[in-house]
Amino acid sequence: MYKNHMKVTNNNFDKSHLNEQKDKLIQAIREIKRGVDECYDEERDTFAEALDVECKFEEMEREIQAEFQNLHRFLYEEEERDIERLRKEKEKRIRLLKERERKISMQGRNLQQVIETLNSTLKEEDSPRLLRDIKELLKRCDIHYIAPPAVDSEVCSGQFVGPIQYRIWKHMKASLYPNISVLTFDPDTAHPLLSLSPDCSSVVFDDDKTMPPKEELERNPRCFSYYYCILGRESFTTGRHYWEVEVGKKTAWRVGVAREDVPRGEMKSSTCADGIWTLSLKSGSLLACTHPKPTPVRTSILPMRIGVFLDCEREEVTFYNAVTMSALYSFCMEDVEGPIFPFYNPCDTDDGKNASPLSMFCPSL
């Protein structure tokens, strides 16, 4: 009954199949080892990145401390100047009052001496000589108290305190770095459908304008011919710079910086990959124009004024809500060659909903 049953032994299996499975196992080990090597590499790189990030934050901490030390030094020096001015005025007033007091005291002593002389004369015995002496004394004692010129003793705090914070703020303006740059738009780069104010400080899309012939556009290769853009007249290659743009209640706009060689005609994209680093408002959303797609910028309220901070040495541009000075978004520009220009796009009027201009804002102190 069990005649055909085969007993499984170490000699009755397919060795070629076993070797095939072993090869697969070895291959799997190699794959896993590659994964282990990748883990080690990623771990090493991440450790290095962590050190680099830590160093950068520590550097920024030192920079913040240095900036506040400069502010503290400025405020301390302003305080010392104000206190010194106050002390000098106090010493002057007290000196004048003490001098007046001395003169009054001297007159008082002189009058007292006259009184004593007259009293002693009255005590003498009556005689013809006394009569003559009294007549002579009456001629000589016709003296009166003459008050010295008055000294202003009223101390008005307005001369030394007053709106002290506002006054120091105005003094501080001269030492601001970066100070607020006063910029203008460059009419030579303006799209033909844009209109500028006479002082080139505001720009708006003009529905009444029409596009000129292609030949005319070709005569000015610097002007934008496709997007409704315009560059700033000023450019930057070094240093740190800050400016503000009034966007108000516009429903669409675009503000930032661009390389000088940014294309003026139609572009497949207009992002940081194309040398344009901008913030924009579109369909009620604030966007950073990143590559390959925009990055939403979260903010509780839409800004009415945009601050742009350009650090040429660090090749960074940061955008702020210029009213609250809260940071909105930062770009690392990386290896920028040539000058950087302010970049603007007021966008079309959207049937009158977006008719307000983009305007350069310069606070007055």
C-alpha positions as CSV (number, residue, x, y, z in Angstrom):
1,M,0.0,0.0,0.0
2,Y,2.9,2.4,0.8
3,K,5.2,1.0,-1.8
4,N,5.3,4.2,-3.9
5,H,5.9,6.6,-1.1
6,M,9.2,8.4,-1.4
7,K,11.1,9.5,1.7
8,V,12.4,13.1,1.4
9,T,16.2,13.2,2.0
10,N,19.0,15.7,1.6
11,N,19.8,14.1,-1.8
12,N,16.5,14.2,-3.6
13,F,16.0,18.0,-4.2
14,D,16.7,20.3,-7.1
15,K,20.1,21.9,-6.4
16,S,19.9,24.3,-9.4
17,H,16.6,25.7,-8.0
18,L,18.3,26.1,-4.6
19,N,21.2,28.0,-6.1
20,E,18.8,30.2,-8.0
21,Q,17.1,31.1,-4.7
22,K,20.4,31.7,-3.0
23,D,21.4,34.1,-5.8
24,K,18.1,35.9,-5.3
25,L,18.8,36.1,-1.5
26,I,22.3,37.4,-2.2
27,Q,20.8,40.0,-4.5
28,A,18.3,41.0,-1.8
29,I,21.1,41.4,0.7
30,R,23.0,43.6,-1.8
31,E,19.9,45.7,-2.3
32,I,19.4,46.0,1.5
33,K,23.1,46.9,1.9
34,R,22.7,49.7,-0.7
35,G,19.7,50.9,1.3
36,V,21.9,50.8,4.5
37,D,24.6,52.8,2.6
38,E,22.0,55.3,1.5
39,C,20.8,55.6,5.1
40,Y,24.4,56.3,6.3
41,D,24.9,58.8,3.5
42,E,21.6,60.5,4.2
43,E,22.3,60.5,8.0
44,R,25.7,62.0,7.4
45,D,24.3,64.7,5.1
46,T,21.4,65.4,7.4
47,F,23.9,65.8,10.3
48,A,26.0,68.2,8.2
49,E,22.8,70.1,7.2
50,A,21.8,70.3,10.9
51,L,25.2,71.8,11.8
52,D,25.0,74.2,8.9
53,V,21.4,75.3,9.9
54,E,22.5,75.7,13.5
55,C,25.5,77.8,12.5
56,K,23.3,80.0,10.3
57,F,20.8,80.6,13.1
58,E,23.6,81.3,15.6
59,E,25.1,83.8,13.1
60,M,21.7,85.5,12.7
61,E,21.4,85.6,16.5
62,R,24.7,87.4,16.7
63,E,23.6,89.7,14.0
64,I,20.4,90.5,15.8
65,Q,22.3,91.1,19.0
66,A,24.7,93.4,17.2
67,E,21.9,95.4,15.7
68,F,20.2,95.8,19.1
69,Q,23.6,96.8,20.6
70,N,23.9,99.5,18.0
71,L,20.4,100.7,18.9
72,H,21.2,100.5,22.6
73,R,24.4,102.5,21.9
74,F,22.5,105.0,19.9
75,L,19.8,105.5,22.5
76,Y,22.4,105.6,25.3
77,E,24.3,108.4,23.4
78,E,21.1,110.3,22.8
79,E,20.2,110.0,26.5
80,E,23.7,111.2,27.5
81,R,23.4,114.2,25.2
82,D,19.9,115.1,26.5
83,I,21.0,114.7,30.2
84,E,24.1,116.8,29.5
85,R,22.0,119.5,27.9
86,L,19.6,119.4,30.8
87,R,22.5,119.7,33.4
88,K,24.1,122.6,31.6
89,E,20.8,124.5,31.5
90,K,20.3,123.7,35.2
91,E,23.7,124.9,36.2
92,K,23.2,128.1,34.2
93,R,19.8,128.8,35.8
94,I,21.1,128.1,39.3
95,R,24.2,130.3,38.7
96,L,22.1,133.2,37.6
97,L,19.7,132.8,40.5
98,K,22.6,132.5,43.0
99,E,24.1,135.7,41.5
100,R,20.8,137.5,41.8
101,E,20.5,136.2,45.4
102,R,24.0,137.5,46.2
103,K,23.2,141.0,44.8
104,I,19.9,141.2,46.8
105,S,21.8,140.1,49.9
106,M,24.4,142.7,49.4
107,Q,21.8,145.5,49.0
108,G,20.1,144.2,52.1
109,R,23.3,144.4,54.1
110,N,24.0,147.9,52.8
111,L,20.5,149.1,53.7
112,Q,20.8,147.5,57.2
113,Q,24.1,149.4,57.7
114,V,22.4,152.7,56.8
115,I,19.6,151.9,59.3
116,E,22.2,151.2,62.0
117,T,24.0,154.5,61.2
118,L,20.7,156.5,61.4
119,N,19.7,154.8,64.6
120,S,23.0,155.5,66.2
121,T,22.7,159.2,65.2
122,L,19.3,159.4,66.8
123,K,20.8,158.3,70.1
124,E,23.2,161.2,70.2
125,E,22.4,164.2,72.4
126,D,20.6,167.1,70.9
127,S,23.0,169.8,69.7
128,P,23.5,172.2,66.8
129,R,26.1,169.6,65.5
130,L,23.5,166.8,65.5
131,L,21.1,169.0,63.5
132,R,23.8,169.5,60.8
133,D,24.7,165.7,60.9
134,I,21.1,164.7,60.5
135,K,20.6,167.0,57.5
136,E,23.8,165.7,56.0
137,L,22.7,162.1,56.6
138,L,19.3,162.6,55.1
139,K,21.0,163.7,51.9
140,R,23.2,160.6,51.9
141,C,20.6,158.1,52.9
142,D,18.3,158.7,50.1
143,I,18.8,155.2,48.9
144,H,16.3,152.5,47.9
145,Y,16.3,148.8,47.1
146,I,16.7,148.2,43.4
147,A,15.8,144.7,42.4
148,P,18.3,143.0,40.1
149,P,17.0,141.9,36.7
150,A,14.7,138.9,37.1
151,V,15.9,135.4,36.1
152,D,13.6,133.1,34.4
153,S,12.9,130.4,37.0
154,E,10.1,128.7,35.1
155,V,11.2,125.2,34.0
156,C,9.3,124.0,30.9
157,S,9.6,120.3,30.3
158,G,8.9,120.8,26.6
159,Q,12.4,122.1,26.0
160,F,14.0,118.9,27.3
161,V,11.3,116.2,27.3
162,G,8.3,117.0,25.1
163,P,7.7,114.3,22.4
164,I,11.0,112.7,23.2
165,Q,10.3,109.4,21.5
166,Y,9.3,111.1,18.3
167,R,12.3,113.3,18.4
168,I,14.7,110.4,19.0
169,W,12.9,108.5,16.2
170,K,13.6,111.3,13.8
171,H,17.2,111.4,14.9
172,M,17.4,107.6,14.4
173,K,16.3,108.0,10.8
174,A,19.8,109.2,9.9
175,S,21.4,106.1,11.3
176,L,19.0,103.5,9.8
177,Y,20.6,100.8,7.7
178,P,19.2,99.9,5.4
179,N,17.4,103.2,5.2
180,I,14.1,103.3,3.2
181,S,15.1,103.6,-0.5
182,V,13.2,106.2,-2.5
183,L,12.6,104.5,-5.8
184,T,10.8,105.4,-9.1
185,F,9.5,103.4,-12.0
186,D,11.5,103.3,-15.3
187,P,9.2,104.5,-18.1
188,D,11.5,103.0,-20.8
189,T,10.7,99.5,-19.5
190,A,6.9,100.0,-19.1
191,H,4.5,97.9,-21.1
192,P,2.7,100.2,-23.7
193,L,-0.6,99.9,-21.9
194,L,0.7,101.2,-18.6
195,S,0.5,104.9,-17.6
196,L,2.9,106.5,-15.1
197,S,2.4,109.6,-12.9
198,P,4.6,112.6,-13.9
199,D,7.1,111.9,-11.1
200,C,7.2,108.2,-12.0
201,S,6.1,107.2,-8.5
202,S,2.9,105.3,-9.5
203,V,1.8,103.1,-12.3
204,V,-1.6,101.9,-13.5
205,F,-3.1,99.9,-16.4
206,D,-4.7,102.3,-18.8
207,D,-7.8,100.9,-20.6
208,D,-7.8,103.8,-23.0
209,K,-4.4,102.9,-24.5
210,T,-3.9,100.6,-27.5
211,M,-0.9,98.5,-28.4
212,P,1.5,100.1,-30.9
213,P,2.7,98.4,-34.0
214,K,5.3,95.7,-33.7
215,E,7.9,97.8,-35.4
216,E,7.6,100.5,-32.7
217,L,8.0,97.9,-30.0
218,E,11.1,96.6,-31.6
219,R,12.7,100.0,-31.4
220,N,12.6,99.8,-27.6
221,P,13.9,96.3,-26.6
222,R,13.8,97.3,-22.9
223,C,10.0,97.6,-22.7
224,F,7.8,94.7,-21.7
225,S,5.6,93.8,-24.6
226,Y,3.6,90.8,-23.3
227,Y,3.0,91.0,-19.6
228,Y,1.9,94.3,-18.0
229,C,5.2,94.8,-16.2
230,I,7.7,97.6,-15.5
231,L,11.1,97.7,-13.8
232,G,12.4,100.2,-11.3
233,R,14.8,102.9,-12.5
234,E,17.3,102.1,-9.8
235,S,19.3,98.8,-9.7
236,F,21.4,97.1,-7.0
237,T,24.5,95.0,-7.0
238,T,25.8,95.3,-3.5
239,G,24.5,96.2,0.0
240,R,21.1,95.9,1.7
241,H,18.1,97.8,0.5
242,Y,14.5,98.2,1.6
243,W,11.5,99.8,-0.2
244,E,7.8,99.8,0.1
245,V,5.0,99.6,-2.5
246,E,1.4,100.7,-1.8
247,V,-1.0,98.1,-3.2
248,G,-4.0,99.3,-1.3
249,K,-7.2,97.3,-2.1
250,K,-6.1,96.2,-5.5
251,T,-7.5,92.8,-6.5
252,A,-4.4,91.7,-8.4
253,W,-0.7,92.8,-8.5
254,R,2.8,91.5,-8.6
255,V,5.8,93.0,-6.8
256,G,9.4,91.9,-6.3
257,V,12.8,91.9,-8.1
258,A,14.2,90.6,-11.3
259,R,17.5,90.2,-13.2
260,E,18.3,92.8,-15.8
261,D,18.1,90.2,-18.6
262,V,14.6,89.0,-17.8
263,P,12.7,88.4,-21.1
264,R,10.5,91.3,-22.2
265,G,8.2,89.2,-24.4
266,E,6.1,86.1,-23.8
267,M,7.6,83.6,-21.4
268,K,6.8,79.9,-20.8
269,S,7.0,80.8,-17.0
270,S,7.8,83.8,-15.0
271,T,9.1,82.4,-11.7
272,C,12.2,82.4,-9.6
273,A,13.7,79.9,-12.1
274,D,13.5,82.6,-14.8
275,G,15.2,85.3,-12.7
276,I,12.0,86.9,-11.3
277,W,11.4,86.7,-7.5
278,T,8.0,88.1,-6.7
279,L,5.0,88.0,-4.5
280,S,1.5,88.3,-6.1
281,L,-2.1,88.6,-5.3
282,K,-4.4,86.5,-7.5
283,S,-8.1,85.5,-7.0
284,G,-7.9,86.8,-3.4
285,S,-4.8,84.6,-2.5
286,L,-1.3,85.8,-1.7
287,L,1.2,83.7,-3.6
288,A,5.0,83.4,-3.8
289,C,5.9,82.9,-7.5
290,T,8.0,79.8,-7.0
291,H,9.0,77.1,-9.5
292,P,7.4,74.9,-10.7
293,K,4.2,76.1,-9.1
294,P,3.3,79.1,-6.8
295,T,3.5,78.7,-3.0
296,P,0.5,80.0,-1.0
297,V,1.5,82.6,1.6
298,R,-0.7,82.3,4.7
299,T,-1.7,85.6,6.3
300,S,-4.6,86.7,8.4
301,I,-5.2,89.9,6.4
302,L,-4.1,90.9,2.9
303,P,-1.4,93.5,3.1
304,M,-2.1,97.1,2.0
305,R,1.5,97.8,1.6
306,I,4.4,95.5,0.7
307,G,7.9,95.9,2.0
308,V,10.8,94.5,-0.1
309,F,14.1,93.8,1.6
310,L,17.0,92.9,-0.8
311,D,20.3,91.6,0.6
312,C,22.7,91.4,-2.3
313,E,25.5,89.8,-0.3
314,R,23.4,87.0,0.9
315,E,21.4,86.9,-2.3
316,E,18.1,86.9,-0.5
317,V,14.9,88.9,-1.0
318,T,12.2,89.0,1.7
319,F,8.7,90.4,1.6
320,Y,6.9,92.1,4.5
321,N,3.5,93.4,5.4
322,A,4.9,96.9,5.6
323,V,2.2,98.0,8.0
324,T,2.9,95.4,10.7
325,M,6.4,94.5,9.5
326,S,5.6,90.8,9.7
327,A,7.6,88.7,7.3
328,L,5.6,87.1,4.5
329,Y,8.1,85.1,2.4
330,S,11.8,84.8,1.6
331,F,13.6,83.7,-1.6
332,C,17.2,82.5,-1.8
333,M,18.3,83.8,-5.2
334,E,21.5,81.8,-5.6
335,D,24.4,82.9,-7.9
336,V,22.9,86.0,-9.4
337,E,25.1,87.8,-11.8
338,G,24.6,91.4,-12.8
339,P,22.3,94.0,-11.3
340,I,18.9,93.4,-9.7
341,F,16.0,95.6,-10.5
342,P,12.7,96.2,-8.7
343,F,9.9,94.5,-10.6
344,Y,6.2,95.5,-10.7
345,N,3.0,94.4,-12.4
346,P,-0.2,96.4,-11.6
347,C,-2.3,93.9,-13.7
348,D,-5.3,94.9,-15.8
349,T,-8.2,96.8,-14.3
350,D,-10.5,93.7,-14.2
351,D,-13.6,95.7,-15.3
352,G,-12.8,98.5,-12.9
353,K,-12.3,96.3,-9.8
354,N,-8.5,96.7,-10.0
355,A,-8.2,100.2,-11.3
356,S,-6.1,101.6,-8.5
357,P,-2.4,102.2,-9.2
358,L,0.7,100.6,-7.7
359,S,2.5,103.4,-5.9
360,M,5.9,103.8,-4.3
361,F,5.6,104.6,-0.6
362,C,8.0,106.8,1.2
363,P,7.2,107.5,4.9
364,S,7.8,111.0,6.1
365,L,9.4,111.6,9.5
